[in-house]
Amino acid sequence: MVGPGQLRGTYVALVTPFDERGAVAHEALEQLVSDCLDAGAAGVVALATTGEAAALDDAERDAVVATCSRVCVDRGAQLIVGAGTNDTRSTIARHEALADVRGVTASLAVVPYYVRPTEAAVVAHLQLVAQRAPVPVVVYNVPHRVGTGLGAAALLELAASDGIAGVKQAVNGIDADTLTVLARAPEDFAVLGGDDPYLFPMVLMGATGTISASANLVTSRFVAMIEDGLAGRLDSGRAHAEVLLPFALALFAEPSPAVIKALLHADGRIPTPDVRMPLSAASAPATRAALAARPG
């Protein structure tokens, strides 16, 4: 379990690799976790958007968490598990189930999607989840995916709530609400950048790190950029950021994680580039563009 101020650095939002039969490729997943930690990541995130959590059944979800847990426990690394849905009862149940998983240090709870509750209702939902969760909760604020966003006032209310350790802020930019939270949130509340093109300036403005999908690839470069930002090394951090920007944009040229998986497969790190329907595999042009943009 993370303590105050311990959510710091680069957390990789893992893909869920599939084999030729369409089953979860656990050996490849285990190696991906090890590779990320070897490259300096503070931890990994299982069952986030990048992990296609919505396309996994309950048994698959449990097995993915078990695989990630085993590696993280062995390595002494942090494991964050996506456990949010658009239903409060299901979200609480998924959180309570984390009590039986070794090594889980925090959860990631998305703002409820599709039903479009008010900000006040979202705050109440997340506070109730945090009361019942066996681990600290990281709020996932991603309005372009879920249809509802949290502004500065709501996020600051959550930052002052027991059991809520931080936010993955993915609002497709660095807006006034984000800057207000960075300036006014308690020191032990972690703001983690969730939009890969903006990670370096987010850290310079006070974010403590990132939950990054792009960092499934060239992980060490993302780690170096984040550490440069945290240490105030502007020149070297900016050099990393300028190289990584076109790569991150190329990885999201088509719905994630298709292009990320295409490159992992091209590298021989996962057995197939497959994503589950209704997503479709990355196109050849998008794959070629991402390969061309990848830093050396």
C-alpha positions in Angstrom: 0.0 0.0 0.0 1.3 3.4 -0.9 1.7 6.0 1.8 1.4 9.8 1.6 3.6 11.2 -1.2 4.8 7.8 -2.5 3.1 7.9 -5.9 6.1 9.2 -7.8 7.8 8.5 -11.1 6.7 6.5 -14.1 3.9 3.9 -13.9 3.3 2.0 -17.1 -0.3 1.3 -18.1 0.2 -2.2 -19.4 -1.3 -3.7 -22.5 -2.9 -7.2 -22.1 -1.2 -9.4 -24.7 -3.2 -12.1 -26.5 -2.0 -15.3 -28.1 -3.0 -16.8 -31.4 -6.1 -18.4 -29.8 -7.2 -15.1 -28.4 -6.4 -16.0 -24.8 -4.3 -13.8 -22.5 -0.6 -14.5 -23.0 0.5 -14.6 -19.4 4.2 -15.4 -20.1 4.4 -12.3 -22.4 2.6 -10.2 -19.8 5.0 -11.3 -17.1 8.0 -10.4 -19.2 6.4 -7.0 -20.0 6.1 -6.2 -16.3 9.8 -7.3 -15.8 10.9 -5.2 -18.7 9.2 -2.1 -17.5 10.7 -2.5 -14.0 14.1 -3.2 -15.4 13.9 0.1 -17.3 13.3 2.0 -14.1 9.5 2.3 -13.9 8.2 2.8 -10.3 5.4 0.3 -11.0 2.8 -0.8 -13.4 -0.9 -0.4 -13.8 -3.0 -3.5 -14.7 -6.6 -3.3 -16.1 -6.5 0.3 -17.2 -7.8 1.5 -20.6 -4.6 0.3 -22.3 -5.1 -3.1 -20.8 -8.5 -3.5 -22.6 -10.1 -4.2 -19.2 -13.6 -3.7 -20.6 -13.0 -6.6 -23.0 -11.8 -9.1 -20.3 -14.1 -11.4 -18.4 -13.9 -11.7 -14.6 -11.6 -14.8 -14.7 -9.2 -13.1 -17.2 -9.2 -9.9 -15.1 -8.3 -11.9 -12.0 -5.6 -13.8 -13.8 -4.0 -10.6 -15.3 -3.8 -9.1 -11.8 -2.3 -12.3 -10.4 0.4 -12.3 -13.0 1.3 -8.7 -12.4 1.1 -9.2 -8.6 3.6 -12.1 -8.7 6.2 -10.0 -10.5 5.7 -6.9 -8.5 5.9 -8.7 -5.2 9.1 -10.4 -6.3 10.6 -7.1 -7.4 9.3 -4.9 -4.6 7.5 -2.7 -7.1 4.2 -0.9 -7.0 1.1 -2.4 -8.6 -1.9 -0.2 -9.3 -5.1 -2.0 -10.4 -7.9 -0.5 -12.5 -11.1 -1.3 -10.5 -13.6 1.4 -11.6 -16.8 1.0 -13.5 -19.8 3.1 -14.2 -21.8 1.4 -11.4 -21.0 2.2 -7.7 -21.9 -1.2 -6.4 -19.7 -3.0 -8.9 -16.8 -0.5 -8.3 -17.0 -1.1 -4.6 -17.0 -4.9 -5.1 -14.0 -4.8 -7.4 -12.2 -2.7 -4.9 -13.0 -4.9 -1.9 -11.7 -7.9 -3.9 -8.3 -6.3 -4.0 -7.9 -7.2 -0.3 -7.1 -10.7 -1.5 -4.4 -9.7 -3.9 -0.8 -9.5 -2.7 1.2 -6.4 -3.6 -1.5 -4.1 -4.7 -0.5 -0.6 -3.6 -3.4 1.5 -5.0 -6.4 1.3 -7.3 -7.3 3.4 -10.3 -11.0 4.4 -10.3 -12.3 6.0 -13.4 -15.0 8.7 -13.3 -18.2 6.7 -14.1 -18.8 6.6 -17.8 -21.9 6.7 -20.0 -24.4 7.7 -17.3 -22.9 11.2 -17.0 -23.5 11.9 -13.3 -23.1 15.4 -11.9 -19.7 16.4 -10.5 -21.2 16.3 -7.0 -22.4 12.8 -7.6 -19.0 11.7 -8.9 -17.4 13.1 -5.8 -19.8 11.2 -3.6 -19.2 8.0 -5.6 -15.5 8.2 -5.3 -15.6 9.1 -1.6 -17.8 6.0 -0.9 -15.5 3.8 -2.9 -12.5 5.1 -1.0 -14.2 4.4 2.3 -14.6 0.7 1.3 -11.4 0.2 -0.6 -8.5 -1.7 1.1 -6.0 0.4 -0.7 -5.7 4.1 -1.6 -7.6 5.2 -4.6 -6.3 7.1 -7.6 -9.0 9.0 -9.4 -8.9 8.6 -13.2 -10.2 11.9 -14.7 -10.6 11.4 -18.5 -13.5 13.4 -19.7 -13.0 12.7 -23.5 -13.5 9.0 -22.8 -16.2 9.0 -20.2 -18.3 12.1 -21.1 -18.0 13.7 -17.6 -15.0 15.6 -16.2 -14.0 16.8 -12.8 -13.0 20.5 -12.4 -10.6 21.9 -9.9 -13.1 22.3 -7.1 -14.2 18.7 -7.3 -10.7 17.4 -7.5 -9.6 19.5 -4.5 -12.5 18.2 -2.5 -11.4 14.6 -3.4 -7.8 15.5 -2.5 -8.9 16.4 1.0 -10.9 13.1 1.3 -9.6 10.1 3.3 -8.4 7.2 1.2 -7.9 9.2 -2.0 -4.2 9.4 -2.9 -4.1 11.1 -6.2 -5.5 11.6 -9.7 -4.5 10.5 -13.2 -5.3 13.8 -15.0 -6.0 13.1 -18.7 -7.9 16.1 -19.9 -6.1 16.4 -23.3 -4.0 19.4 -22.3 -2.9 21.4 -19.3 -5.9 23.6 -18.5 -6.6 26.1 -15.8 -8.3 23.4 -13.6 -5.2 21.3 -13.8 -2.9 24.1 -12.9 -5.2 25.1 -10.0 -5.1 21.5 -8.6 -1.3 21.4 -9.0 -1.0 24.7 -7.1 -3.5 24.0 -4.3 -3.7 20.3 -3.6 -2.1 18.9 -0.4 1.5 17.9 -0.7 0.6 14.2 -0.2 -1.9 14.2 -3.1 -0.3 12.9 -6.3 -1.2 14.5 -9.6 -0.1 12.0 -12.3 0.0 13.1 -15.9 -2.2 10.9 -18.1 -1.8 12.5 -21.5 1.5 11.4 -22.9 2.2 14.5 -25.1 2.1 16.8 -22.0 4.0 14.8 -19.4 7.2 16.9 -19.1 5.4 20.2 -18.6 3.0 18.6 -16.2 5.9 17.5 -14.0 7.5 20.9 -14.2 4.3 22.4 -12.9 4.2 20.1 -10.0 2.9 16.6 -11.1 4.7 13.8 -9.3 4.9 11.5 -12.3 2.8 9.7 -14.9 0.6 6.8 -15.7 1.7 6.4 -19.3 0.5 4.0 -22.1 3.3 5.0 -24.5 5.8 3.9 -21.9 5.1 0.3 -22.8 7.8 1.1 -25.4 11.1 2.9 -24.9 10.3 2.8 -21.2 13.7 4.0 -20.1 13.3 7.2 -22.2 10.0 8.1 -20.5 11.6 7.3 -17.1 14.5 9.6 -17.8 12.2 12.4 -19.0 10.1 12.2 -15.8 13.1 12.0 -13.5 14.6 15.0 -15.3 11.4 16.9 -14.7 11.2 16.0 -11.1 14.8 17.1 -10.6 14.4 20.3 -12.5 16.8 19.3 -15.2 15.2 21.4 -18.0 17.6 20.9 -20.9 18.0 17.1 -20.7 14.3 16.7 -19.9 13.2 18.9 -22.8 15.5 16.9 -25.1 13.7 13.7 -24.2 10.3 15.4 -24.5 11.0 16.7 -28.0 12.0 13.3 -29.1 9.1 11.5 -27.4 6.4 13.9 -28.5 6.1 12.7 -32.2 6.3 9.1 -31.0 3.5 9.5 -28.5 1.3 11.2 -31.1 2.0 8.4 -33.5 1.0 5.7 -31.0 -2.4 7.4 -30.5 -3.0 8.0 -34.2 -5.5 5.1 -34.0 -7.5 4.0 -31.0 -5.2 2.8 -28.2 -3.7 0.3 -27.6 -3.7 -0.9 -31.2 -0.6 0.9 -32.4 1.3 0.2 -29.1 0.5 -3.5 -29.5 1.6 -3.5 -33.2 5.0 -2.2 -32.2 5.4 -4.6 -29.3 4.6 -7.4 -31.7 7.0 -6.1 -34.2 9.7 -6.2 -31.5 8.8 -9.8 -30.7 7.6 -8.9 -27.2 4.0 -10.1 -27.5 2.8 -13.1 -29.6 0.2 -11.1 -31.6 -0.7 -7.5 -32.2 -4.4 -8.4 -31.6 -6.9 -6.2 -29.8 -10.4 -7.3 -28.9 -13.4 -6.2 -30.8 -14.9 -3.6 -31.1 -11.3 -2.3 -31.4 -9.5 -3.2 -34.6 -5.8 -3.9 -35.2 -3.5 -1.0 -36.2 -3.3 -0.2 -39.9 -0.1 -0.8 -41.7 0.4 3.0 -42.3 -0.1 3.8 -38.6 2.3 1.1 -37.6 5.0 2.3 -40.1 4.6 5.9 -38.9 5.0 4.9 -35.3 8.1 2.7 -36.1 9.6 5.7 -38.0 8.9 8.0 -35.0 10.3 5.7 -32.3 13.4 7.1 -30.7 16.6 5.2 -31.2 
